[in-house]
Amino acid sequence: MVLFALTPGLAMAEPTPVDGLTSEQMLVLGERIYRQGILPNGEPIKAVVSADVPVNGEMFSCVNCHQRSGLGSIEGSVITWPVNGKELYTPRRRTGAWHAAREKQGPGATQRWSLPAQYQAADARPAYTDETLAKLLREGIDPAGRMLERGMPRYQINDSDMAMLSHYLKNLSTENDEGVDENRIRFATVVTEGVSAKDRQAMLAVLKAHIETHNTQTRPHQRRASAGPFYKTEKYGAYRLFELDIWELTGAPETWRAQLDNYYRQNPVFAMLGGIASGSWAPVHHFCEDRELPCLFPVTDQPVVSDSDWYTLYYSKGFYQEGEAAARYLRTTPDTGRKNKLVQIYRAGNNSVLLAQGFRKTFANNGVTSIAEKKLAVDEPLTEKLLQELFEAQQPAAVLLWLDRADLATTTQWLAKRDRQSVTVLASWSLLDGDTSAIAETVRDNIYLTYPRDLPESNAKKISVLKRWLKIRKIPVTNLDIQSQMYFLGWMLPGAISHMRSEFFRDYFIESFDMMRDQDYAIAVFPRLTFGPGQRYAAKGCYIVQLGQGEQPALIKKSEWIIH
Amino acid sequence: MSLKFLVSRPTLSISLALMLSTGSATGAQQEHNHHAHHQQMMAKPGYQSSLQSYAIPELSLIDIHNNKVSLSKALGEGGPIILNFIFTTCTTICPVLSATFSQVQGKLGDKEKNVRMISITIDPEQDTPERLKEYASKFKAGANWQFLTGSPSDIITTQKAFDAYRGDKMNHIPLTLLRTKTDGQWLRLEGFASAAEIVAEYRQHLVESTEIGALYK
C-alpha cells in the first residue's frame, strides 16, 4: 500500500522533481508504471525478456513478479527480490550473517548472538541508488555487477519516467498497515441482521476457539524467536496476539457501508476473518475492495464474481459456480449438450438468478445449443401446465430447474405422467438446502443435482477429525458446513501471519495466499482448495450427482469434481 | 503446523527453498538414471540442455475448443514438437515462456511448418478451455500452437512423464522440450532459452538426430 493521502506524521520520501509535478502526481504515475506497465505518455513500456523476446509492459509489469506489496515472490526456482524502497536503498545482508548492534536494533527486535565483524559475510549487494536502479532496469546489471536472470525484463525507460517509478518504490510498503502493533493484530468479523442465532454461533465459536488456542502460544513463540534457529527467527518474531471484533450490521444492506466505515474508523483492523450475511456479500466485498482490506473466507453462497477484484478470498463462487458446473456437465454430455435445446427456469429476486447467470455465461461459449429461458416472478409458482407448455414449445433435451423444493415436487409429479426417456432435469442441491424428499424414486433417473461439496463417501474421515476437534473444545455441532469453513480458516491464519515475518502489509498478507500450495489438509467439506496468483475462489469444482434408491438415498457421482 | 506456505519474499527462507528444490531435482534425476547413458548435460547461457527419452502415457487432454485430444495424437504421433508447461495465472515464469513461444512461431522457417507447439497447463482446476483460449489469444498463438488442459490426475501423469512435476504448480520450473521427427528423443532445455536459441537448438537437434539415425541404417 502506498500513502497517497498522507497520514499526518508520516513522512513521504522526497522525489526528484519532474516537470513541476507534485509528489502525489508522481506517485499516481509511478503506480501506473509499476502496476500496469503504462508510461505517463499513455504508452505501454517496452522491454526485452529472455534475451531476444520483445514484450510490452502491460503483460510484463513490475507487479507481476514483485507483487503489489513490492516484497517479491518465489516461483519454483525463480526468486523475485523485494523492490520496496526500504529494501532497495539499503545493502542486502546475507541471511543470518549479520545483526545490528544491540543499541541499533529497533523496539521488539530479537537480540541474538552475532559473529564478530571480521567473520561476518560480506553484503550480497550494496544499496541501490537512483542511478544503479535505472541501470538494473535497463541492462539487468545490479550494483554488485551481477547480471540478473533472463526472466527479468530489460526495460526501455527514460530518466523522467524512472524518477516517477523510483519515487513510487520509495513510498511502497514503508509503514505497517493499521490494525497491528508490537503485541497484537486486530481482526473483525461481520455478522448481519437476519442471520440465525445458530449459524452465527457456529461461525463465532470456531473462530474464537482457534484464536484462543493461538493466544496461548505467546511464551513458546517468544522463546523460539530469541533462541530458535537463525533462519526461523523472523517468522517466530511475527507472532502477535489475535483480537477479534464482531461488527454487527443492522437494517437494509444499503446502510451497511456506512456502518462498516464507522466500525473501521473507531477501531481499524488489519483484516476481516470469515463473516456471515443474510443475502448478498457484495456490500462487505466492496467495502473491503475500496479500503484495500483483506477479507478471508466469508461464509456466503452469494459472493461477488469477479476476475479482477483483489481483497476478498472466497471458498467458492457459490450458486454461480453450481450453474457453471451444470453448463460444463451438459456440454460434455453429447445427447443433451451439444446439439439440443435447453430450457432454463428460474425465479426473480432469488439465489436462482445466480445459478442461471453462471449457467448462461458458461454455456455461451458452446455456440451450438440454444437456451430458452423462463423467469418466474418472485411469488409465481411453477405449475404442471407451464412445464407442459414449455416442453411442447421447446422440446428440450434438458431442463435447468433453478427453483426450490415445492417447485421440484411439482416437476416430479409432471415427470411421473410422461414418457421420461427424453427428459433430463438439473437442479441445485444448495437451493434445495439438501432436502431431496420431493424427488420420488420413480423419477430419480431423470433428475441430476449440482453438489458443491465433497461427497459423503470420501470425506467421512475428515468430518470425524473435525467433530473430534469440536468435541475437545466443547463446541456443539450446530452447522458443520459453517464450522468446517472456519476450522480451515483458523488453521491457515497463523501460517499466513508468520509468513509475513514482521512486514505487516495487507497486500503482502493476501499475497501469502496467492503463493500458497494447493491444500487438502484441514478441509472437511471440499475435496481440495487451490490457490494461485490473483485466484480468489479456492474450491474450483462441483459434482453432478443423482439419488440412489430407498428412503435415505446414496448420492451417485455422475461427474468428477472438475468438469471440463 | 503442517500447512505449507511458499515463501513470497525471499529472505531467510531462500536457503531452505533452494535446498528443497535441489532435493527434488536430485530425486527426479535418480528416477531417470536408466537414461544416464544417453544424457548429455550441457550448460548454456540462461539454460541447460540434455537429451532424454520419455514414455508418453495413454490419456486424453482437452483443447481450447472443448475437444478431447489423445496426448500421443496431440504430440503428433512422433512428429516434431516444441512443448512447455504453463498456467494462466502464473506471473513469473509462464509469461516469459509464452512470450518466447510466441516469438518462436515467427522464427520457424517455411520448411519447419510441420513443427507443432504445445503448452499444457499445470493448473487444470483454474485453467478451463475458455481461460486457455483467452490466454492463447493474448500471446497471439497461431494454428500450430495448441493449448491443453485436462483432469487434475491426467495433468499430473503428463508432467511426471516429462519429469516436469514438482509437487505443486507454484514450484514449477522453466522448461522447454523439443523433439524432431527422426529418432523420438527429446531435447530438454531447463531455464530461459531465448526464441533464437530454441529454434537453433531444434535445428541442431534435427541435424544430430538425423546423423545418428543414418548411422543405424
Interface residues (C-beta under 8 A of the other chain):
Chain A: V49 S50 A51 D52 V53 P54 V55 M59 F60 N64 C65 Q67 L71 G72 S73 I74 E75 G76 S77 V78 I79 T80 W81 P82 T95 G96 E149 R150 G151 F230 Y231 K232 T233 E234 K235 R328 R331 T332 T362 N365 N366 W491 M492 P494 G495 A496 H499 R501 E503 Y508 E511 S512 D514 M515 M516 R517 D518 Q519 Y521 A522 R528 T530 G532 P533 G534 Q535 K540 G541 E560 I562 H564
Chain B: M1 S2 L3 K4 F5 L6 V7 S8 R9 P10 T11 L12 S13 I14 S15 L16 A17 S21 P45 G46 I62 N66 F87 T89 C90 T91 T92 I93 P95 V96 A99 T100 S102 Q103 D123 P124 E125 Q126 T128 P129 E130 K138 T149 G150 S151 P152 R166 G167 D168 K169 M170 N171 H172 I173 P174 G191 F192 A193 S194 A195 A196 E197
